[in-house]
Amino acid sequence: MKKLAALVLGLAIFGCQESEQPAGEFTGNEVTYALQAGSVYAISGVVVIKERIDGSAHVVINLTGTEGTAQLPVHLHLGNISEADADVAALLNPINAANGKSETIVKQLADETPVTYAELVDINACIKIHLGESGPERDIILAAGNIGKAALDAASGRASIGVCKSN
């Protein structure tokens, strides 16, 4: 009888955990990429790209090592992290330095070209988190990582992260 009660309790807890996720929001397709430290700051993390049922991409970035109240700019750049002056393909929502998190639903690129999850995870691109939006802080990359086809490149290490274009 105790085993049956424990089984019922376990199913009830599991059922509650499942219901916390919005039903039908995601297809179950997702990919995770590492974000490495890009400067003297000990900041790294991961980016998870999930497919939504409408075909768009939900991009979630989680960093460790951030603190304070800053909003850290996040750019999706064409090419891999070692390419300097790479074009910005999309602006993602900034990282909240207090919790190291950013979430963005991506349906189009900066030039308003529609993009799907499947296209985003196949693109030759990288994600770079900057210390600031402009000035010298814009050239400081806190963390970066390749996504899509660029993730297959051998580029790694802080020395291989290219500085971004200044506009």
GIBEL-V828746 format. One record per run of one state. SS is the DSSP state (2 for helix, 1 for strand, 0 for the rest). FROM is the first residue (numbers start at 1). LEN is the number of residues. If there is no record, write none. Layout:
[[SS	FROM	LEN] [SS	FROM	LEN]]
//
This chain:
[[0	1	1] [2	2	18] [0	20	6] [1	26	12] [0	38	6] [1	44	9] [0	53	4] [1	57	8] [0	65	6] [1	71	8] [0	79	9] [1	88	9] [0	97	4] [1	101	6] [0	107	1] [1	108	1] [0	109	5] [1	114	1] [0	115	2] [2	117	4] [0	121	3] [1	124	7] [0	131	4] [2	135	5] [0	140	1] [1	141	8] [2	149	4] [0	153	5] [2	158	3] [0	161	7]]
//
